[in-house]
Amino acid sequence: MKRYSQAFKMQAVREVESGEGCAHRVGLKYDIKGTDTVIRWVRQYGSGKYGRIIRVEKANEVDEVARLRSQLRRTKEALADAHMELALEKAFMAVACEQMGQSPEAFKKKHAGRRRTSRSK
């Protein structure tokens, strides 16, 4: 296993970042084994510009992303509310069944398949 000095690593990173060669070519030039070694050095010692993904968006795309994030947040809040309501209904059912002297499972079996009706006042 070869060990490389920090100065050597920095030289390889400079060559990659200056555009003298890609990470693969620099690795071949210096006979560096390991396909990701130079890339790892660039990530570790580099300025952070090499390999960075830059996303260009139009104004309407930025607005759309903001709208979708807002919609997602509202949806998550609605789902959390629904979970809370379900938990409360289950707790209410358990208390009601306990007061009737019946298990919730027995109540569900007895009333399964019945149509729900709405009562008007």
C-alpha positions in Angstrom: 0.0 0.0 0.0 1.4 3.4 -1.0 1.3 6.4 1.3 1.1 9.8 -0.2 2.2 13.0 1.4 -0.2 15.8 1.9 1.9 18.0 -0.4 1.6 15.4 -3.1 -2.2 15.1 -2.6 -2.5 18.9 -2.8 -0.6 19.0 -6.0 -2.9 16.4 -7.6 -5.9 18.4 -6.4 -4.5 21.6 -7.9 -4.1 19.9 -11.2 -7.7 18.7 -11.2 -9.1 22.0 -10.1 -7.1 24.0 -12.6 -8.4 21.9 -15.4 -5.0 20.4 -16.4 -6.7 17.0 -16.3 -9.7 15.2 -14.8 -9.3 13.2 -11.7 -8.9 10.0 -13.7 -6.1 11.4 -15.9 -4.2 12.8 -12.8 -4.5 9.3 -11.2 -3.0 7.7 -14.3 -0.3 10.4 -14.6 1.0 9.7 -11.1 0.2 5.9 -11.2 -2.3 6.3 -8.3 -4.2 3.1 -7.7 -7.8 3.2 -6.7 -10.3 4.7 -9.0 -11.8 7.1 -6.4 -8.6 8.1 -4.6 -8.0 11.4 -6.4 -11.8 12.3 -6.3 -11.6 11.7 -2.5 -8.6 14.0 -2.2 -10.4 16.7 -4.2 -13.4 16.5 -1.9 -11.1 16.5 1.2 -8.5 19.2 0.2 -10.1 21.0 -2.7 -11.9 24.4 -2.8 -15.3 22.7 -3.3 -15.8 24.0 -6.8 -14.9 20.8 -8.7 -17.8 18.4 -9.2 -20.3 20.8 -7.6 -23.7 20.7 -9.3 -25.1 24.1 -10.1 -28.8 24.3 -10.8 -30.2 27.1 -12.9 -33.8 27.8 -12.5 -36.2 30.2 -14.1 -38.3 32.5 -11.8 -41.5 30.5 -12.4 -39.6 27.3 -11.5 -38.5 28.8 -8.2 -42.1 29.8 -7.5 -43.3 26.3 -8.4 -40.8 24.7 -6.0 -42.0 27.1 -3.2 -45.6 26.3 -4.0 -45.0 22.6 -3.9 -43.0 22.8 -0.6 -45.9 24.8 0.9 -48.4 22.2 -0.4 -46.3 19.4 1.0 -46.2 21.1 4.4 -50.0 21.6 4.5 -50.5 17.9 3.5 -48.2 16.7 6.2 -50.1 18.9 8.7 -53.4 17.4 7.5 -52.1 13.9 7.8 -50.9 14.6 11.4 -54.3 16.0 12.2 -56.0 12.9 10.7 -53.7 10.6 12.8 -54.6 12.6 15.9 -58.3 12.3 15.2 -58.0 8.5 14.6 -56.1 8.1 17.9 -58.8 10.1 19.7 -61.6 8.0 18.1 -59.9 4.8 19.1 -59.5 6.0 22.7 -63.1 7.1 22.7 -64.2 3.7 21.3 -62.2 1.9 24.0 -63.8 4.0 26.8 -67.3 3.6 25.4 -66.9 -0.2 25.0 -65.5 -0.5 28.5 -68.6 1.3 29.9 -70.8 -1.0 27.9 -68.9 -4.0 29.2 -67.9 -5.1 25.7 -64.5 -5.3 24.0 -63.8 -3.0 21.0 -63.2 -6.1 18.9 -66.6 -7.6 19.8 -68.2 -4.3 19.1 -66.6 -4.0 15.7 -67.6 -7.6 14.8 -71.2 -7.0 15.8 -71.5 -3.7 13.9 -69.3 -4.6 10.8 -71.0 -4.1 7.5 -73.8 -1.9 8.8 -74.4 1.2 6.8 -73.8 4.5 8.5 -76.8 6.8 8.6 -76.8 10.5 9.3 -79.4 11.9 11.6 -80.8 15.3 10.9 -81.8 17.4 13.8 
